[in-house]
Amino acid sequence: MALTTLKEDLLQEFTEECSMIGSQMKMLDPLGTSLRRPAAQRLISETTLFITEYVCYALFVAGLIFMAMAHTVLPFSVMNTIYHNQEISNVVGSPNLNNYILASYGIATAAALLLLIIGRMARIIRLKNDILNQAGKDIKTILEQHLQRKAALDIINQRHGLGINVISIPARGKKVDVSQMGFDDEEEEDQEY
């Protein structure tokens, strides 16, 4: 394996960094755009999800209280009256009456549990939206940093005429005098910003 010169290694690294930044920007730009796009909808959605979550929790608690107090609420107090009335119990049948009351409480329990599940789902969606929003901001920051680095690489490329798209490695026999290229003055200019 032949040893390469420092200049060849630096040119190779420069080429690889330029292609890496270009490919990362091509990959991250559409992703960042799609994550940032529904910003106005996300605010409406965030509010809707927040309200949905807490309304569902409140309805779940109200459902539990309702099941405990159903025998005192007017339309449902009829079940208590029917259950304790011997004549109606004989006509309908005691097992049928018990099944009716248990089914009524079962439906109320199922409805309360579904409200709890919907509230939890709204919370999970709201938290995931927050994560996606933060990811969009982070991708935007990364793209800004890549654009700054790409601009710095373009300046170096224009200053030295390297040909950023396709950099050919110089022939092995040709020696280049680096001291005459004026790198020292340009490095001081680069450090100023």
Backbone bond lengths (Angstrom), bond angles and torsions (degrees), N, CA, C in turn:
res aa  C-N    CA-C-N  psi(-1)  N-CA   C-N-CA  omega(-1)  CA-C   N-CA-C  phi
1 M - - - 1.440 - - 1.524 108.46 -
2 A 1.304 116.49 126.36 1.460 121.86 -176.34 1.522 109.71 -79.00
3 L 1.302 115.61 142.98 1.456 121.05 177.04 1.522 109.11 -78.08
4 T 1.307 115.76 139.92 1.455 120.16 178.35 1.516 109.40 -102.37
5 T 1.299 114.83 157.05 1.465 119.41 178.73 1.523 108.94 -82.25
6 L 1.304 114.75 165.15 1.458 120.91 179.02 1.527 110.66 -60.30
7 K 1.300 116.15 -41.05 1.464 119.87 -179.57 1.522 110.97 -62.66
8 E 1.328 116.93 -43.37 1.470 120.23 178.86 1.524 110.73 -62.95
9 D 1.320 116.41 -41.95 1.464 119.60 178.11 1.520 111.68 -63.50
10 L 1.333 116.11 -42.90 1.465 119.84 179.51 1.520 111.73 -66.12
11 L 1.320 117.12 -40.00 1.464 119.92 177.08 1.525 111.25 -64.70
12 Q 1.311 116.14 -40.90 1.464 119.97 178.11 1.537 110.41 -63.82
13 E 1.322 116.50 -43.46 1.469 120.76 178.73 1.526 110.73 -64.94
14 F 1.317 116.86 -40.00 1.458 122.05 177.40 1.529 110.38 -60.62
15 T 1.316 116.92 -45.02 1.461 121.90 179.11 1.531 110.76 -62.27
16 E 1.306 116.12 -46.51 1.466 119.96 -179.24 1.527 111.63 -64.46
17 E 1.327 117.65 -39.20 1.454 120.66 179.15 1.530 110.84 -66.45
18 C 1.344 116.31 -40.49 1.466 119.53 177.95 1.518 111.35 -62.72
19 S 1.321 117.15 -44.02 1.471 119.57 -179.86 1.527 111.08 -69.73
20 M 1.331 118.23 -35.69 1.468 120.89 178.27 1.522 110.71 -65.33
21 I 1.327 117.03 -45.18 1.464 120.13 -179.94 1.521 110.03 -63.84
22 G 1.317 116.95 -41.70 1.469 120.07 178.43 1.519 112.35 -62.26
23 S 1.324 116.82 -44.77 1.472 119.17 -179.49 1.520 111.80 -68.94
24 Q 1.338 117.64 -37.07 1.465 119.69 177.79 1.524 111.44 -67.01
25 M 1.322 116.69 -38.07 1.461 119.34 178.68 1.523 110.76 -67.14
26 K 1.335 117.45 -38.24 1.461 120.59 177.56 1.530 110.94 -64.28
27 M 1.312 116.88 -33.56 1.458 121.26 -179.08 1.528 111.21 -80.21
28 L 1.330 118.21 -42.81 1.462 121.72 -173.41 1.525 113.67 -81.28
29 D 1.325 118.54 -28.74 1.458 120.27 -175.92 1.532 112.59 -61.81
30 P 1.339 120.31 -49.72 1.478 118.38 177.98 1.529 112.45 -64.77
31 L 1.324 116.16 -35.44 1.460 119.51 179.29 1.520 110.97 -65.67
32 G 1.313 116.90 -45.61 1.465 120.57 178.05 1.517 111.89 -63.38
33 T 1.329 116.77 -38.95 1.464 120.58 178.98 1.521 110.75 -65.07
34 S 1.317 117.00 -44.07 1.466 119.59 -178.52 1.524 111.88 -69.10
35 L 1.325 118.05 -31.39 1.462 120.06 178.07 1.526 111.58 -74.94
36 R 1.319 117.74 -29.84 1.469 120.40 -178.51 1.516 112.77 -89.08
37 R 1.307 119.10 -19.00 1.454 122.57 -170.97 1.524 114.23 -56.55
38 P 1.331 121.62 -51.82 1.463 119.41 -173.89 1.523 113.10 -85.12
39 A 1.324 118.56 45.47 1.468 120.67 -176.49 1.524 111.66 -63.27
40 A 1.342 118.20 -45.15 1.463 119.62 -179.58 1.526 110.18 -68.35
41 Q 1.309 117.13 -41.42 1.465 120.27 178.37 1.523 110.20 -64.32
42 R 1.324 117.03 -35.39 1.447 119.97 -177.91 1.520 110.70 -64.11
43 L 1.353 118.21 -37.01 1.453 120.47 178.27 1.521 110.88 -65.14
44 I 1.328 116.49 -43.55 1.458 119.95 177.01 1.521 109.04 -65.14
45 S 1.303 116.16 -44.66 1.454 120.34 -179.83 1.523 111.01 -63.74
46 E 1.317 117.31 -38.46 1.467 121.20 179.40 1.527 110.12 -61.60
47 T 1.314 116.24 -45.23 1.463 120.71 179.34 1.518 110.47 -65.56
48 T 1.318 116.28 -44.29 1.465 120.24 179.80 1.522 110.92 -62.20
49 L 1.320 116.66 -43.83 1.462 119.96 179.33 1.527 111.23 -64.95
50 F 1.318 117.25 -40.06 1.462 121.31 178.74 1.529 110.62 -62.53
51 I 1.332 116.32 -47.01 1.467 120.38 178.62 1.523 110.75 -64.59
52 T 1.327 117.06 -43.75 1.465 120.79 179.28 1.520 111.13 -59.71
53 E 1.329 115.98 -44.02 1.462 120.03 -178.84 1.532 111.34 -58.79
54 Y 1.321 116.55 -51.47 1.463 118.99 -174.94 1.523 113.09 -76.23
55 V 1.323 117.88 -28.46 1.472 119.73 173.95 1.524 109.49 -66.98
56 C 1.324 117.24 -41.18 1.472 119.91 178.50 1.528 111.34 -65.04
57 Y 1.326 117.26 -40.02 1.463 119.68 176.63 1.527 110.61 -63.48
58 A 1.328 116.56 -42.24 1.463 120.02 179.59 1.524 110.91 -65.14
59 L 1.328 116.58 -40.56 1.468 119.41 178.14 1.529 111.23 -67.72
60 F 1.324 118.19 -32.88 1.464 120.86 176.29 1.529 110.30 -63.23
61 V 1.331 116.05 -47.52 1.468 119.95 178.65 1.530 109.99 -63.86
62 A 1.345 116.84 -41.02 1.471 120.32 178.05 1.522 110.48 -63.44
63 G 1.307 118.08 -35.80 1.461 121.19 177.37 1.517 111.95 -65.25
64 L 1.335 116.79 -40.71 1.470 119.54 177.02 1.531 111.19 -64.75
65 I 1.334 115.53 -42.04 1.469 119.29 178.28 1.522 110.07 -65.54
66 F 1.336 116.09 -39.48 1.463 119.92 178.52 1.528 111.14 -60.86
67 M 1.323 117.04 -43.29 1.468 118.83 -178.97 1.523 110.91 -64.90
68 A 1.329 116.74 -34.14 1.466 119.28 178.41 1.529 111.48 -73.10
69 M 1.320 117.19 -30.50 1.464 121.09 -175.31 1.523 112.95 -109.16
70 A 1.322 119.32 13.21 1.465 121.86 -175.15 1.522 112.21 -60.88
71 H 1.314 117.58 -31.99 1.467 119.15 -177.68 1.530 112.81 -70.96
72 T 1.353 117.70 -11.27 1.464 120.17 178.11 1.521 112.84 -104.07
73 V 1.329 118.64 -13.26 1.465 122.48 179.48 1.526 107.32 -81.79
74 L 1.348 116.10 133.67 1.461 121.72 -167.63 1.526 115.89 -52.12
75 P 1.303 122.42 -56.09 1.469 116.21 -176.23 1.530 112.46 -66.59
76 F 1.328 116.89 -29.74 1.457 119.66 -176.00 1.527 112.13 -91.14
77 S 1.322 117.35 -11.24 1.460 119.61 176.40 1.523 111.55 -70.31
78 V 1.332 116.05 -14.60 1.472 120.84 176.85 1.528 109.99 -64.01
79 M 1.334 117.32 -33.22 1.472 119.11 178.02 1.519 110.56 -61.91
80 N 1.309 116.96 -39.37 1.460 121.19 178.22 1.533 110.26 -65.61
81 T 1.337 116.40 -42.19 1.466 120.84 179.09 1.525 110.77 -64.63
82 I 1.323 116.44 -45.02 1.473 120.40 179.96 1.520 110.38 -63.90
83 Y 1.319 116.66 -40.36 1.459 120.61 -176.91 1.533 111.45 -64.66
84 H 1.326 117.52 -35.87 1.455 121.03 -177.61 1.530 113.27 -93.22
85 N 1.332 118.47 -5.96 1.465 121.52 177.91 1.527 108.24 -87.56
86 Q 1.310 116.52 119.10 1.465 122.96 -174.66 1.522 111.84 -69.21
87 E 1.329 119.49 -36.74 1.466 122.10 -178.12 1.523 111.06 -64.25
88 I 1.341 116.97 -47.52 1.469 121.24 -179.37 1.525 109.61 -67.83
89 S 1.315 116.43 -37.09 1.459 120.86 179.09 1.514 111.13 -62.51
90 N 1.349 117.63 -37.08 1.466 120.86 178.29 1.519 111.25 -71.71
91 V 1.338 118.27 -37.83 1.458 121.25 -178.19 1.537 110.67 -70.83
92 V 1.315 117.26 -47.97 1.459 121.34 -176.89 1.526 111.32 -78.69
93 G 1.260 116.08 -35.39 1.460 120.89 -176.75 1.514 109.66 104.19
94 S 1.305 117.10 130.13 1.448 122.17 -176.31 1.530 112.75 -61.69
95 P 1.357 119.29 -42.33 1.472 118.09 178.65 1.535 112.52 -65.53
96 N 1.335 117.21 -36.58 1.469 119.89 178.83 1.528 110.96 -66.32
97 L 1.306 116.01 -39.24 1.457 120.72 178.98 1.531 111.09 -65.57
98 N 1.333 115.93 -42.84 1.471 119.63 176.51 1.530 111.28 -62.33
99 N 1.342 116.18 -42.09 1.461 120.02 178.99 1.530 111.36 -63.37
100 Y 1.338 116.59 -38.26 1.459 120.91 178.71 1.529 110.87 -63.67
101 I 1.308 116.71 -46.19 1.460 120.31 -178.91 1.531 110.62 -66.68
102 L 1.332 117.45 -43.57 1.465 120.92 177.66 1.532 111.64 -62.89
103 A 1.344 116.75 -39.39 1.471 119.93 178.01 1.524 110.76 -64.79
104 S 1.328 116.89 -39.70 1.470 120.60 178.81 1.526 110.37 -62.26
105 Y 1.327 117.17 -46.23 1.464 120.21 177.85 1.536 111.57 -67.98
106 G 1.304 117.28 -34.20 1.468 120.92 177.21 1.521 112.09 -64.48
107 I 1.346 116.35 -41.59 1.464 120.01 177.94 1.525 110.07 -65.42
108 A 1.319 117.23 -41.55 1.471 120.39 178.39 1.532 110.67 -64.38
109 T 1.336 117.50 -39.55 1.464 121.03 178.12 1.526 111.08 -65.64
110 A 1.338 116.46 -43.60 1.467 120.29 178.97 1.529 110.78 -62.73
111 A 1.325 117.17 -41.50 1.463 120.47 179.05 1.528 110.30 -64.02
112 A 1.333 117.61 -41.93 1.469 120.89 179.28 1.524 110.71 -64.35
113 L 1.326 117.25 -41.51 1.469 120.34 178.82 1.525 111.41 -66.49
114 L 1.334 117.45 -38.69 1.462 119.63 177.06 1.525 111.17 -63.80
115 L 1.318 117.29 -38.39 1.464 120.04 176.35 1.530 111.26 -63.89
116 L 1.326 116.93 -38.93 1.464 120.34 176.83 1.532 110.56 -63.73
117 I 1.330 116.36 -43.06 1.472 120.69 179.75 1.525 110.48 -64.28
118 I 1.330 118.03 -42.81 1.464 121.10 179.16 1.524 110.18 -63.50
119 G 1.326 117.34 -40.08 1.466 120.63 177.22 1.522 111.81 -62.22
120 R 1.326 116.83 -42.73 1.476 120.34 178.34 1.523 111.29 -65.69
121 M 1.335 116.67 -39.41 1.466 120.06 178.38 1.528 110.86 -64.82
122 A 1.323 117.46 -40.28 1.467 120.73 177.84 1.530 109.99 -62.96
123 R 1.330 116.98 -38.22 1.469 120.51 177.98 1.526 111.01 -64.78
124 I 1.330 116.67 -44.51 1.464 120.76 -179.62 1.522 110.69 -63.00
125 I 1.328 117.17 -42.89 1.468 120.85 179.15 1.523 110.04 -64.32
126 R 1.330 117.22 -41.60 1.463 121.22 179.46 1.530 110.80 -62.06
127 L 1.343 116.93 -43.50 1.468 120.30 179.45 1.528 111.55 -67.37
128 K 1.340 117.12 -37.86 1.467 119.66 178.25 1.522 110.83 -68.18
129 N 1.330 117.77 -35.11 1.458 120.06 175.35 1.521 110.98 -62.59
130 D 1.330 116.77 -38.48 1.462 120.36 176.74 1.528 110.62 -62.87
131 I 1.327 116.56 -41.59 1.465 120.92 178.88 1.527 110.32 -64.38
132 L 1.342 117.21 -43.37 1.462 120.41 179.01 1.526 111.34 -64.87
133 N 1.311 116.47 -37.70 1.462 119.69 177.42 1.528 110.57 -63.39
134 Q 1.321 117.07 -44.12 1.466 120.55 178.16 1.528 110.61 -64.82
135 A 1.335 117.25 -38.59 1.469 120.25 177.96 1.523 110.46 -63.26
136 G 1.329 117.71 -38.97 1.458 120.69 177.06 1.514 111.86 -62.69
137 K 1.329 116.84 -40.95 1.465 120.44 177.71 1.522 110.83 -65.63
138 D 1.339 116.87 -41.37 1.468 120.35 179.64 1.523 111.36 -65.04
139 I 1.322 116.70 -40.50 1.470 120.01 178.78 1.523 109.83 -65.46
140 K 1.323 116.92 -38.06 1.467 120.16 177.07 1.525 110.23 -61.69
141 T 1.331 117.17 -41.63 1.475 121.00 178.57 1.524 110.61 -64.36
142 I 1.328 116.65 -43.22 1.470 120.40 179.16 1.522 110.39 -62.67
143 L 1.342 117.14 -42.26 1.462 119.90 178.33 1.531 111.47 -63.72
144 E 1.332 117.24 -38.42 1.461 119.46 176.78 1.523 110.84 -62.15
145 Q 1.334 116.85 -42.98 1.460 120.20 178.53 1.521 111.34 -64.63
146 H 1.343 116.83 -39.21 1.465 120.30 177.84 1.526 110.89 -65.88
147 L 1.330 116.47 -39.02 1.460 118.79 178.37 1.525 111.29 -64.91
148 Q 1.320 116.85 -39.07 1.467 119.94 177.09 1.524 110.75 -64.18
149 R 1.335 116.31 -42.86 1.469 120.07 179.51 1.517 110.63 -66.82
150 K 1.330 116.97 -39.66 1.459 120.89 179.03 1.523 109.80 -64.41
151 A 1.331 117.12 -39.69 1.465 119.83 177.35 1.522 110.89 -62.99
152 A 1.330 117.19 -41.16 1.471 120.66 177.80 1.523 110.64 -63.87
153 L 1.328 116.93 -40.93 1.468 120.01 178.77 1.529 110.83 -67.51
154 D 1.322 117.40 -36.94 1.462 120.18 177.56 1.524 111.31 -64.99
155 I 1.332 115.79 -38.14 1.467 119.11 177.71 1.524 110.06 -63.21
156 I 1.324 116.12 -44.55 1.470 119.86 178.30 1.517 110.34 -62.69
157 N 1.318 116.55 -41.12 1.460 121.22 -179.67 1.520 110.90 -64.14
158 Q 1.327 118.12 -44.04 1.463 120.88 179.78 1.528 111.95 -69.47
159 R 1.310 115.64 -37.49 1.467 119.92 -178.38 1.525 111.49 -64.78
160 H 1.334 115.52 -38.69 1.467 119.14 -174.55 1.521 112.86 -107.41
161 G 1.331 118.04 -2.17 1.461 120.77 178.20 1.511 112.74 60.74
162 L 1.327 116.45 47.64 1.465 119.80 -175.65 1.521 113.12 -82.12
163 G 1.300 119.50 -24.07 1.470 120.87 -176.24 1.508 110.03 74.36
164 I 1.319 116.91 78.16 1.463 121.92 -170.34 1.523 113.79 -63.10
165 N 1.339 117.74 -30.66 1.461 119.54 -176.54 1.522 111.45 -66.66
166 V 1.295 116.36 -52.21 1.460 120.39 178.44 1.518 107.18 -133.27
167 I 1.301 116.55 109.36 1.456 120.68 178.88 1.515 107.76 -100.50
168 S 1.301 114.47 118.46 1.461 117.54 178.31 1.522 108.08 -91.54
169 I 1.302 115.26 138.10 1.464 120.51 178.90 1.526 107.51 -78.36
170 P 1.338 117.60 132.09 1.466 120.15 -178.07 1.528 111.15 -61.59
171 A 1.306 114.02 156.32 1.465 119.70 179.48 1.525 109.53 -62.00
172 R 1.312 116.65 150.55 1.446 121.91 -174.15 1.527 112.74 -66.13
173 G 1.273 117.61 -33.39 1.455 120.03 -174.80 1.520 112.78 -77.34
174 K 1.316 118.47 -18.41 1.448 121.37 -174.49 1.519 109.93 -86.91
175 K 1.328 117.46 126.39 1.464 123.15 177.78 1.523 108.27 -101.55
176 V 1.315 115.12 138.73 1.452 120.18 179.37 1.517 107.93 -116.71
177 D 1.335 116.77 132.59 1.453 121.16 178.90 1.533 108.12 -86.78
178 V 1.320 116.46 106.02 1.454 122.45 -175.74 1.512 111.15 -72.73
179 S 1.301 119.35 -27.99 1.467 122.07 -175.78 1.522 111.90 -66.14
180 Q 1.320 119.18 -24.28 1.450 121.62 -178.51 1.534 112.69 -88.74
181 M 1.298 118.58 -2.71 1.458 121.22 -176.94 1.520 112.56 -84.43
182 G 1.299 119.05 -9.94 1.458 121.05 176.30 1.511 113.83 77.33
183 F 1.323 118.36 35.04 1.465 120.72 -179.82 1.516 111.99 -68.10
184 D 1.327 118.00 -32.53 1.464 120.35 -175.55 1.520 111.47 -62.74
185 D 1.335 118.64 -45.88 1.464 121.77 -179.66 1.524 111.15 -64.96
186 E 1.309 117.45 -39.54 1.466 121.69 -177.47 1.523 111.43 -71.74
187 E 1.326 117.99 -32.43 1.462 119.94 177.52 1.505 110.70 -65.31
188 E 1.353 117.82 -36.62 1.455 120.54 177.39 1.514 110.64 -66.64
189 E 1.328 118.49 -37.08 1.468 121.51 177.95 1.530 110.36 -67.04
190 D 1.326 117.55 -38.68 1.462 121.15 179.57 1.513 111.95 -65.63
191 Q 1.319 117.51 -33.70 1.469 120.63 -177.32 1.518 112.25 -74.74
192 E 1.329 118.82 -15.50 1.446 121.73 -177.92 1.519 112.39 -69.27
193 Y 1.311 119.65 -33.40 1.470 118.91 179.01 1.468 107.98 -95.93
